[in-house]
Amino acid sequence: MKYVPLNKELYINNRHQFIKQMKPNSLAVFNANDIMPTNADGTMIFRQNNDLLSLSGIDQEESILVLFRDFYDKSFAEVLFLKETNENIAIWEGHKLSKEEATDISGIQNIAWVQNFESVFNTLMAEAENIYLNTNEHIRAVVDVETRDRRFIDWCKSRYPLHNYQRSAPIMHDVRAIKSQHEIDAMQIACDITEKGFKRVAQFVKSGVMEYEIEAEYLHEFVRNRSRGFAYTPIIASGYSACVLHYIENNQECKDGDILLMDVGAEYANYNADMTRSIPVNGRFTDRQKAVYNAVLKVKREATKMLRPGNVIPEYHKEVGKIMEKELIALGLIDKTDIKNQDPKNPAYKKYFMHGTSHHIGLDVHDVPNIYQEMKEGMVFTVEPGIYIREESLGIRLENDVVITKDGTFDLMRNIPIEADEIEELMNN
């Protein structure tokens, strides 16, 4: 890993929060993600299961965490199983965690080798009544592959059919909803790296540059600042492509007069940034582009004020829609007749603003906490309104990441230029 490990107190506290919500005489198991194959002997880059990472800080494949607070031998209240290294693995794959290193990272004292898992697990299961198993239960999840968690559920239920099985996901959603200061600090680093990338790119962009060249500039800046790279597949969309919400081809030439929409973010310590900026390829907004840009910026500012404790995302989105409605009228894109005749389930403003304004962000870019849960101090959200005018080949979206505080919000991207005049000055400096 390129990043500096976070403070183990984060993981100790997260395990404590999870265990508090378990039923008595319960055991919980968390598995690392698979190493996914490509072809021949190729593999994809390993990405740790974020629930296991949240509870242990262990960023290594083939790891298993077991929690059993009520077991009579308290040394087994927390057991972390790791892949045991050897000389051959060290030569071909490099360093693997020692037991001492794993304790230093996680705060877990009982570290065992993964080949001993079944034996230890069988002993623990003999005394457990309830078994908490993990699945990906995000509201937008599409899981078409058989994950390690899925295989473990099948194996466990087949071998131990008479235990009471429970869901870990709802508890993990709660544990991960409120970010600690350690997590916010990591997200701030991810946002600061994103800032460096944006400022580099803003002075690189000009007519004739290819979108993939811009992507390469971001990646260079991210990696040289200890990021693994992009938090998600970047959107570098010029001209009409900026009206395609999930455009990721990034293969077109940036042309004079176009707006370039860039939805990118760096990752740091597995925590993510999610930024969108829309800039003029030639360094100057036209009057029309600036009018649309400032409308989006106004909606973003008003939406940010509404991110406060007690609000709920579905209601928040409805109120943001009303603000966007007024801006679209002022831009001449819709009128009062459109509003009068609109379908309440598909308001007129959605012709030009089709997506939501905010989502949780953290270890996952679209993080796991429940969208129907009231907003609370310490939650981190994106704010990302946009206006997409396909008939004008003009798409503008602006996005920052903010922390809900007791008195309002704290903008993790406060130092990334966003005013139209700031953008022009940066590009022409």
Order of alpha helices (4+ residues) and beta strands (2+ residues): alpha-beta-alpha-beta-beta-alpha-alpha-beta-alpha-beta-alpha-beta-alpha-alpha-alpha-beta-beta-beta-beta-beta-beta-alpha-alpha-alpha-beta-beta-beta-beta-beta-alpha
